[in-house]
Amino acid sequence: MQINLTFNTPEDSGLNLRGSVKFASDFDVGGISELHIRGLGEWRRVPEDIIHCNQATMNNLIKNRLKGKSVTVIGIKAHSDILLSFDIREKGEKAVIQQLTKLFKTLSSKAVVDIKKADEYDEDEEH
């Protein structure tokens, strides 16, 4: 089961990315085929280690899989599926990739996460 990741890049620093995450066929993704990821405003002052998810993502993908794990996810009302703090985005794309990889690997240790800078995807498509 593959979920494509779309990033809102026009105004979000640290989100010039493209990617996907593949889960084992027996992993229930709750019918999700795409996740929209964007950044929270700097004024929100959310710690970098906290990820916000909208209610649909919480109900369909996250469920209770993160209880007692090292990833903190908070459900909020939002149009985007995943919202990342300004602080983590300010550290750059590598930090964002690491945080999202940690989230998906915590959901399923068999998850294969493929997130790259958008320009790296463009180079791969040219070859």
C-alpha positions in Angstrom: 0.0 0.0 0.0 1.6 3.3 -1.1 0.7 6.7 0.1 1.9 9.7 -1.9 3.1 12.7 0.0 2.4 16.2 -1.3 4.1 19.2 0.2 2.8 22.7 0.2 5.9 24.5 -0.9 5.1 28.0 -2.1 5.3 29.6 1.4 6.7 26.9 3.5 10.5 26.8 4.0 11.9 23.3 4.5 9.1 21.7 2.5 10.5 21.7 -1.0 10.1 17.9 -1.1 8.3 15.1 -2.9 7.8 11.5 -1.8 5.9 8.5 -0.8 5.7 5.9 1.8 5.0 2.2 1.2 3.5 0.0 3.8 3.3 -3.8 3.8 0.1 -5.1 2.2 -1.3 -6.3 5.5 -1.0 -2.8 7.0 -4.3 -1.0 7.2 -3.9 2.6 5.8 -7.5 3.4 6.2 -8.1 4.0 2.5 -5.6 6.9 2.4 -3.7 7.2 -0.8 -2.3 10.7 -0.4 -1.2 12.9 2.5 -1.0 16.7 2.2 1.8 18.1 4.4 2.3 21.8 5.2 3.9 23.9 7.9 2.4 25.7 10.8 3.0 29.4 11.2 6.0 30.6 13.2 3.7 32.4 15.6 2.2 29.1 16.7 5.3 28.2 18.7 4.9 24.5 18.4 7.9 22.4 19.6 9.8 20.8 16.7 9.2 17.3 18.0 5.4 17.5 17.8 3.5 16.6 14.7 -0.1 17.8 14.2 -2.5 15.6 12.1 -6.1 16.3 11.1 -8.8 14.1 12.6 -9.2 12.0 9.4 -5.5 11.1 9.5 -5.7 10.4 13.2 -8.7 8.1 12.7 -7.7 6.3 9.5 -3.9 6.0 9.7 -2.5 6.9 13.1 -5.3 5.2 15.2 -3.8 4.0 18.4 -0.5 2.9 16.9 1.7 5.5 18.6 0.7 5.0 22.2 3.8 4.7 24.3 6.1 5.4 21.3 8.7 8.1 20.8 6.6 10.2 18.4 4.2 12.8 19.6 1.2 13.4 17.4 -1.7 15.8 18.2 -5.0 15.8 16.4 -6.4 19.1 15.3 -9.0 20.5 12.9 -7.2 21.3 9.7 -7.5 20.9 5.9 -4.0 19.5 5.6 -3.3 16.0 6.8 0.0 16.6 8.5 1.3 19.9 9.9 4.9 20.4 10.9 6.3 23.1 13.2 8.2 26.1 11.9 11.2 25.1 14.0 11.7 21.8 12.3 11.2 23.3 8.9 13.7 26.1 9.7 16.3 23.4 10.2 15.9 22.4 6.6 14.6 19.6 4.4 16.9 17.0 5.9 15.4 17.5 9.4 11.8 17.3 7.9 12.7 14.1 6.1 14.1 12.6 9.3 11.0 13.6 11.3 8.6 12.2 8.7 10.6 9.0 8.4 10.5 8.5 12.1 6.8 9.0 12.1 6.2 6.4 9.3 8.7 3.9 10.7 7.1 4.2 14.1 3.7 3.4 12.5 5.2 0.3 10.8 8.8 -0.8 11.0 8.4 -2.3 7.5 7.5 1.1 6.0 9.6 2.2 3.1 9.9 6.0 3.1 11.1 7.7 0.0 11.3 11.5 0.4 13.7 13.7 -1.5 14.2 17.3 -2.3 12.0 18.2 -5.2 15.0 19.0 -7.4 16.5 15.5 -6.7 13.3 14.0 -8.0 13.5 16.2 -11.1 17.1 15.0 -11.7 16.0 11.3 -11.3 13.2 11.8 -13.9 15.6 13.3 -16.4 17.8 10.2 -16.4 
